[in-house]
Amino acid sequence: MNKKDYLVKLGKRIAEVRKAKGMSQSDLANACDKDQQSIHKVEHAIFTPTIWYLHDIARGLKVPLSELLKPLD
């Protein structure tokens, strides 16, 4: 899997978890002290998040980071 494919799948995983928790992108942004546009960019593979950024997203979603990073095949 190449980088772009991985980022697309990661973004979809984040969006799935967020939606399952009934959160909007704005809700997640507020929960992890980010802006809605950057959440959108991560979910649509426009922005490559750092591990610390993903940690903040996981914290905002109240899930372990491993939930976002589990195999994305």
CYANA upper distance limits for C-alpha pairs under 8 A (distance plus 0.5 A):
  1 MET  CA      5 ASP  CA      6.72
  1 MET  CA      6 TYR  CA      7.01
  2 ASN  CA      6 TYR  CA      6.79
  3 LYS  CA      7 LEU  CA      6.68
  4 LYS  CA      8 VAL  CA      6.67
  4 LYS  CA     45 ALA  CA      7.66
  5 ASP  CA      9 LYS  CA      6.79
  6 TYR  CA     10 LEU  CA      6.55
  6 TYR  CA     72 LEU  CA      7.62
  7 LEU  CA     11 GLY  CA      6.50
  7 LEU  CA     42 VAL  CA      8.43
  7 LEU  CA     45 ALA  CA      5.72
  7 LEU  CA     48 THR  CA      7.68
  8 VAL  CA     12 LYS  CA      6.74
  8 VAL  CA     43 GLU  CA      7.81
  8 VAL  CA     44 HIS  CA      6.87
  8 VAL  CA     45 ALA  CA      5.58
  9 LYS  CA     13 ARG  CA      6.64
  9 LYS  CA     72 LEU  CA      6.70
 10 LEU  CA     14 ILE  CA      6.76
 10 LEU  CA     43 GLU  CA      7.86
 10 LEU  CA     45 ALA  CA      8.50
 10 LEU  CA     68 LEU  CA      7.55
 10 LEU  CA     69 LEU  CA      7.79
 10 LEU  CA     72 LEU  CA      7.52
 11 GLY  CA     15 ALA  CA      6.70
 11 GLY  CA     42 VAL  CA      6.17
 11 GLY  CA     43 GLU  CA      4.16
 11 GLY  CA     44 HIS  CA      6.30
 11 GLY  CA     45 ALA  CA      6.56
 12 LYS  CA     16 GLU  CA      6.54
 12 LYS  CA     43 GLU  CA      6.47
 12 LYS  CA     44 HIS  CA      8.06
 13 ARG  CA     17 VAL  CA      6.72
 13 ARG  CA     68 LEU  CA      6.88
 14 ILE  CA     18 ARG  CA      6.56
 14 ILE  CA     43 GLU  CA      7.00
 14 ILE  CA     68 LEU  CA      6.89
 15 ALA  CA     19 LYS  CA      6.51
 15 ALA  CA     43 GLU  CA      6.63
 16 GLU  CA     20 ALA  CA      6.52
 17 VAL  CA     21 LYS  CA      6.84
 17 VAL  CA     61 LEU  CA      8.02
 18 ARG  CA     22 GLY  CA      7.01
 18 ARG  CA     23 MET  CA      5.87
 18 ARG  CA     24 SER  CA      7.61
 18 ARG  CA     25 GLN  CA      8.24
 18 ARG  CA     28 LEU  CA      7.78
 18 ARG  CA     61 LEU  CA      7.08
 19 LYS  CA     23 MET  CA      6.01
 19 LYS  CA     24 SER  CA      7.49
 21 LYS  CA     61 LEU  CA      8.19
 23 MET  CA     27 ASP  CA      6.03
 23 MET  CA     28 LEU  CA      6.85
 24 SER  CA     28 LEU  CA      6.86
 25 GLN  CA     29 ALA  CA      6.55
 25 GLN  CA     36 GLN  CA      6.18
 25 GLN  CA     39 ILE  CA      6.81
 25 GLN  CA     40 HIS  CA      7.39
 26 SER  CA     30 ASN  CA      6.63
 26 SER  CA     35 ASP  CA      7.81
 26 SER  CA     36 GLN  CA      5.48
 27 ASP  CA     31 ALA  CA      6.68
 28 LEU  CA     32 CYS  CA      6.77
 28 LEU  CA     36 GLN  CA      8.27
 28 LEU  CA     39 ILE  CA      8.22
 28 LEU  CA     57 ILE  CA      7.91
 28 LEU  CA     60 GLY  CA      6.50
 28 LEU  CA     61 LEU  CA      7.35
 29 ALA  CA     33 ASP  CA      6.25
 29 ALA  CA     34 LYS  CA      5.09
 29 ALA  CA     35 ASP  CA      5.66
 29 ALA  CA     36 GLN  CA      5.75
 29 ALA  CA     39 ILE  CA      6.97
 29 ALA  CA     60 GLY  CA      8.29
 30 ASN  CA     34 LYS  CA      6.78
 30 ASN  CA     35 ASP  CA      7.69
 31 ALA  CA     60 GLY  CA      5.18
 31 ALA  CA     61 LEU  CA      8.09
 32 CYS  CA     56 ASP  CA      5.99
 32 CYS  CA     57 ILE  CA      6.36
 32 CYS  CA     59 ARG  CA      7.25
 32 CYS  CA     60 GLY  CA      5.11
 34 LYS  CA     38 SER  CA      7.45
 34 LYS  CA     39 ILE  CA      7.85
 35 ASP  CA     39 ILE  CA      7.20
 36 GLN  CA     40 HIS  CA      6.73
 37 GLN  CA     41 LYS  CA      6.71
 38 SER  CA     42 VAL  CA      6.76
 38 SER  CA     47 PHE  CA      8.07
 39 ILE  CA     43 GLU  CA      6.68
 40 HIS  CA     44 HIS  CA      6.63
 41 LYS  CA     45 ALA  CA      6.49
 41 LYS  CA     46 ILE  CA      5.28
 41 LYS  CA     47 PHE  CA      5.74
 42 VAL  CA     46 ILE  CA      6.57
 42 VAL  CA     47 PHE  CA      5.66
 42 VAL  CA     48 THR  CA      7.15
 42 VAL  CA     49 PRO  CA      7.20
 49 PRO  CA     53 TYR  CA      6.19
 49 PRO  CA     54 LEU  CA      6.89
 50 THR  CA     54 LEU  CA      6.85
 51 ILE  CA     55 HIS  CA      6.63
 52 TRP  CA     56 ASP  CA      6.82
 53 TYR  CA     57 ILE  CA      6.86
 54 LEU  CA     58 ALA  CA      6.59
 54 LEU  CA     65 LEU  CA      7.61
 55 HIS  CA     59 ARG  CA      6.64
 55 HIS  CA     65 LEU  CA      6.41
 56 ASP  CA     60 GLY  CA      6.63
 57 ILE  CA     61 LEU  CA      6.66
 58 ALA  CA     62 LYS  CA      6.40
 58 ALA  CA     63 VAL  CA      5.79
 58 ALA  CA     64 PRO  CA      6.50
 58 ALA  CA     65 LEU  CA      5.77
 58 ALA  CA     68 LEU  CA      7.68
 59 ARG  CA     63 VAL  CA      6.80
 59 ARG  CA     64 PRO  CA      7.81
 59 ARG  CA     65 LEU  CA      8.29
 63 VAL  CA     67 GLU  CA      6.93
 64 PRO  CA     68 LEU  CA      8.01
 65 LEU  CA     69 LEU  CA      6.99
 66 SER  CA     70 LYS  CA      6.12
